Structure formats: structure tokens, C-alpha cells
Amino acid sequence: MIDAVLFDWGDTLFHFAWDESLVEAGWEAGLATLDREGLPGHEDTAARFRERYLPLLWIPGSLDEIEYPAMVRELLEGFGIELSDDDLSRFLEAEHSAWEPARQLGDSTHALLDSLRERGLKTGLVSNAFDPGWLLHNDLERMGIADRLDAAVFSSEVGKRKPHPAIFEAALEQLGVEPERSLFVGDRRFEDVRGAKEAGMTTVLAYWFRADEDERGLEPDYEAFTQMDVLNVVRRLQGET
């Protein structure tokens, strides 16, 4: 039996349609909020970001989350631009908003979460994401997800990335659920399946947005090819035929 179902965020509940032009769009939007003379062009800042900082965002196997706001501040200081905390917050919010068209919610995300809660299960989210937590929680509100979750934990809030156990433990603590009474659904064999299994959770590998073959990962307990296939796994774990 299980008491809760937890999900990864990207490529599980939503798909992020990455496009190289998003980097320039984000820097253009962020710089526009500063409203001062002598700012660098967004093409120049985006180029430096790609060269020096973009490779640091997704270091394979890294368990420590990067301090993205500090990274943005450092980059602009290199152009002679000092930011107050308010300046930085406005910049980050505008940059984040410029990427909004790339966030594509899964067709059945709402229906799946509603169905799980109707069955008396708690729902949670555990995601590797470097943006500040307040921006990410705003995304959940805007996409109609926040009210359908009992807990949501991002690596930028915990300081550790999956598969580190700390991020799973933080979500389970919020839910008040033991790992052996929980199911984790995610699209990555290393971060999601390995991390959740090593934390003591039952796992589902999600295939509806992508197929992952990371050799560092583990085999899942179950596989799901559509979002609603997760309900079949839940029914089985709840003893239904």
C-alpha cells in the first residue's frame, strides 16, 4: 500500500522545449528591468553566459545545486554593473518570464493529480531546478499545479540535487509519509529512479516525454508510457485487480 505519489517536474509533469534563442530572450528581458545608462547589450551578456556559466548549470552527476542568482550578479559585475537585491529579483523574474513559452504542461497532468487525490493519496513534487524557489512556486500557481500538490521541493531550496537523498527526504517530511509508503514518478534513471530507490521509495520511469538510457541509473519498479498509466500502477499497489 502507498500513501503518497511524488513526481519529478521537467519532462514528467511538464516539458521544457529548449531553444537557444531563450538565452538571448532572457537576458534582454532582464536587462530591460534595470532602467539605467551604460548597460551592455543582451547579445554580449548572453555570449558570456554561454561561454562561462551555461556549462556549470548541468554538470553531470553533480549533487550540489549552483547559486544561480549569485551567478547572474557575478556576470553583470564583470560588465561593471552593480545590482541591489531588488534589481536582482526584478532581473530574475523578467528572465524567467521570458522562458514561459517553453514550458508546456502535460495534457493529463491536472487529471492525473486530481485522480490521485480523489483516491485519498497525497501528492508531491521533487525537482532539480536552479531558479529561486519563489519563481518556481509561482510557476506551479500559474500552471494550476500548486493547489493539486501537498508538497513541492526544489533543489535550489535544499542546496542538493537528485539523486542526493536530502531532497527526497525534505519532500517526504513535508508530506508526513514514510519512503516505503510512497511512489516516485520521474523520467531519469539516475536522478529520479536511482535517487528515489536509494531513499527507499517505489519507482516509476516515465516515458511520455522522453526515453532515458543513463547507465548510472537503476531499473525502475514500474514503467509508464502515458501519464494516466501511473494510475494503473497505483491501483496495483493499492491491491486492486
C-alpha positions as CSV (number, residue, x, y, z in Angstrom):
1,M,0.0,0.0,0.0
2,I,1.1,3.6,-0.6
3,D,0.0,6.9,1.0
4,A,1.6,9.3,-1.5
5,V,2.7,9.8,-5.1
6,L,5.6,12.2,-5.8
7,F,6.7,13.4,-9.2
8,D,9.7,14.9,-10.9
9,W,8.8,18.2,-12.6
10,G,10.5,18.7,-16.0
11,D,9.7,16.0,-18.6
12,T,7.3,14.4,-16.2
13,L,4.6,16.9,-15.3
14,F,5.6,19.4,-18.0
15,H,8.0,19.5,-20.9
16,F,10.6,22.3,-21.4
17,A,11.0,23.0,-25.1
18,W,14.6,24.3,-25.0
19,D,15.6,26.7,-27.8
20,E,19.0,28.5,-28.0
21,S,17.2,31.8,-28.5
22,L,15.8,31.6,-25.0
23,V,19.2,32.7,-23.6
24,E,19.1,36.0,-25.5
25,A,15.4,36.5,-24.8
26,G,16.0,36.0,-21.1
27,W,19.0,38.4,-20.9
28,E,17.1,41.0,-23.0
29,A,14.1,40.9,-20.7
30,G,16.2,41.0,-17.5
31,L,18.4,43.9,-18.7
32,A,15.3,45.9,-19.6
33,T,14.2,45.9,-15.9
34,L,17.4,47.8,-14.8
35,D,16.5,51.1,-16.5
36,R,19.9,52.7,-16.3
37,E,22.6,54.1,-18.6
38,G,25.6,52.2,-19.8
39,L,24.2,48.7,-19.8
40,P,25.8,46.0,-22.0
41,G,23.8,44.6,-24.9
42,H,21.9,41.4,-24.3
43,E,23.9,39.7,-27.1
44,D,27.1,40.3,-25.2
45,T,25.8,39.2,-21.9
46,A,24.2,36.1,-23.4
47,A,27.5,35.2,-25.1
48,R,29.4,35.5,-21.9
49,F,26.8,33.4,-20.1
50,R,27.1,30.7,-22.7
51,E,30.8,30.7,-22.5
52,R,31.5,30.8,-18.8
53,Y,28.3,29.9,-17.0
54,L,26.0,27.7,-19.0
55,P,28.2,24.6,-18.7
56,L,28.0,25.0,-14.9
57,L,24.2,24.7,-14.8
58,W,24.1,21.0,-15.6
59,I,27.3,19.3,-14.6
60,P,26.7,15.5,-15.0
61,G,26.4,13.8,-11.6
62,S,26.7,17.0,-9.6
63,L,24.8,16.8,-6.3
64,D,25.3,20.4,-5.2
65,E,23.0,23.0,-6.6
66,I,24.5,26.1,-8.0
67,E,23.6,29.6,-6.7
68,Y,22.1,30.9,-9.9
69,P,21.3,34.5,-8.6
70,A,24.9,34.8,-7.5
71,M,26.0,33.7,-10.9
72,V,23.9,36.4,-12.6
73,R,25.2,39.0,-10.2
74,E,28.8,38.0,-10.9
75,L,28.4,38.0,-14.7
76,L,27.0,41.6,-14.6
77,E,29.6,42.8,-12.2
78,G,32.1,41.7,-14.9
79,F,30.5,44.3,-17.1
80,G,30.7,46.9,-14.4
81,I,27.0,46.6,-13.4
82,E,26.3,46.5,-9.6
83,L,22.9,45.1,-8.7
84,S,20.9,45.7,-5.5
85,D,18.9,42.8,-4.2
86,D,15.7,44.4,-5.6
87,D,17.5,44.8,-9.0
88,L,18.5,41.2,-9.0
89,S,14.9,40.0,-8.1
90,R,13.4,42.0,-10.9
91,F,16.0,40.8,-13.4
92,L,15.5,37.1,-12.4
93,E,11.7,37.4,-12.6
94,A,11.8,39.0,-16.1
95,E,14.3,36.5,-17.4
96,H,12.3,33.6,-16.0
97,S,9.1,35.0,-17.6
98,A,10.8,35.3,-21.0
99,W,11.2,31.5,-20.9
100,E,7.5,30.9,-20.2
101,P,6.5,29.8,-23.8
102,A,8.9,26.9,-23.5
103,R,7.0,25.4,-20.5
104,Q,4.4,23.0,-21.9
105,L,2.2,21.3,-19.3
106,G,1.4,17.7,-19.9
107,D,-2.1,17.1,-21.4
108,S,-3.1,14.8,-18.5
109,T,-1.2,16.5,-15.6
110,H,-4.2,18.0,-14.0
111,A,-6.4,14.9,-14.5
112,L,-3.7,12.6,-13.1
113,L,-3.1,14.7,-9.9
114,D,-6.9,15.1,-9.4
115,S,-7.4,11.4,-9.7
116,L,-4.7,10.5,-7.2
117,R,-6.1,13.0,-4.6
118,E,-9.6,11.6,-5.2
119,R,-8.2,8.2,-4.2
120,G,-7.0,9.7,-0.9
121,L,-3.4,9.9,-1.8
122,K,-1.1,12.8,-1.0
123,T,0.8,14.3,-3.9
124,G,4.3,15.9,-4.1
125,L,6.9,17.2,-6.4
126,V,10.7,16.9,-6.2
127,S,12.7,18.7,-8.8
128,N,16.2,19.7,-9.8
129,A,15.9,23.4,-10.7
130,F,18.4,26.2,-10.2
131,D,16.0,29.2,-10.3
132,P,15.0,30.7,-7.0
133,G,12.2,28.8,-5.2
134,W,9.8,31.7,-5.2
135,L,9.9,31.8,-9.0
136,L,9.3,28.1,-9.3
137,H,6.4,28.1,-6.9
138,N,4.9,30.9,-9.0
139,D,5.1,28.6,-12.0
140,L,3.2,26.0,-10.1
141,E,0.5,28.5,-9.3
142,R,0.3,29.8,-12.8
143,M,0.1,26.3,-14.3
144,G,-2.7,25.2,-11.9
145,I,-0.4,22.7,-10.1
146,A,0.1,24.3,-6.7
147,D,-3.4,23.5,-5.4
148,R,-3.0,19.9,-6.6
149,L,0.1,19.3,-4.6
150,D,0.6,18.7,-0.9
151,A,4.4,19.4,-1.1
152,A,6.8,20.8,-3.6
153,V,10.6,20.8,-3.1
154,F,13.2,22.3,-5.5
155,S,16.9,21.7,-5.4
156,S,17.5,25.5,-5.2
157,E,15.8,25.5,-1.9
158,V,17.6,22.4,-0.4
159,G,21.0,23.0,-2.0
160,K,21.2,19.4,-3.2
161,R,20.2,17.8,-6.4
162,K,18.7,14.4,-7.0
163,P,19.8,11.7,-6.6
164,H,21.0,13.1,-3.2
165,P,18.7,11.8,-0.5
166,A,18.2,15.2,1.2
167,I,15.8,16.5,-1.5
168,F,13.6,13.4,-1.3
169,E,13.7,13.4,2.5
170,A,12.6,17.1,2.6
171,A,9.5,16.3,0.5
172,L,8.6,13.2,2.5
173,E,8.9,15.1,5.7
174,Q,6.5,17.8,4.4
175,L,4.1,15.1,3.4
176,G,4.5,13.2,6.7
177,V,4.9,9.9,4.7
178,E,7.5,7.1,5.1
179,P,9.5,6.3,2.0
180,E,8.3,2.7,1.8
181,R,4.7,4.1,1.7
182,S,5.4,6.3,-1.3
183,L,5.7,6.1,-5.1
184,F,8.1,8.3,-7.1
185,V,7.5,9.0,-10.8
186,G,10.2,10.6,-13.0
187,D,11.8,10.4,-16.4
188,R,15.5,9.9,-15.4
189,R,17.1,6.6,-14.4
190,F,19.9,8.3,-12.4
191,E,18.4,11.3,-10.7
192,D,14.8,10.0,-10.3
193,V,14.9,6.2,-10.2
194,R,18.2,5.7,-8.5
195,G,17.7,8.6,-6.1
196,A,14.2,7.5,-5.1
197,K,15.0,3.8,-4.8
198,E,18.1,4.5,-2.7
199,A,15.8,6.7,-0.5
200,G,13.5,3.6,0.0
201,M,10.7,4.6,-2.4
202,T,9.0,2.5,-5.1
203,T,9.7,4.0,-8.6
204,V,8.0,4.5,-11.9
205,L,10.1,5.5,-15.0
206,A,8.1,8.0,-17.2
207,Y,8.4,7.6,-20.9
208,W,5.7,10.1,-22.2
209,F,8.1,13.0,-22.9
210,R,11.5,11.2,-23.4
211,A,13.3,7.9,-23.1
212,D,16.3,7.9,-20.8
213,E,19.2,5.3,-21.0
214,D,21.6,6.7,-18.4
215,E,23.8,3.9,-17.4
216,R,24.4,5.4,-14.0
217,G,20.7,4.8,-13.2
218,L,18.8,1.8,-11.8
219,E,16.0,-0.2,-13.2
220,P,12.6,1.1,-12.1
221,D,10.0,-1.0,-10.3
222,Y,7.4,0.0,-13.0
223,E,7.3,1.8,-16.3
224,A,4.6,4.2,-17.6
225,F,4.2,5.3,-21.2
226,T,1.4,7.8,-20.6
227,Q,0.7,10.0,-17.6
228,M,-2.5,8.1,-16.9
229,D,-0.6,4.8,-16.8
230,V,0.5,5.9,-13.4
231,L,-3.0,5.2,-12.2
232,N,-2.7,1.6,-13.2
233,V,0.5,1.3,-11.1
234,V,-1.3,2.9,-8.2
235,R,-4.3,0.6,-8.5
236,R,-1.9,-2.4,-8.4
237,L,-0.1,-1.1,-5.3
238,Q,-3.5,-0.5,-3.6
239,G,-4.4,-4.1,-4.2
240,E,-6.9,-3.6,-6.9
241,T,-7.2,-6.1,-9.8
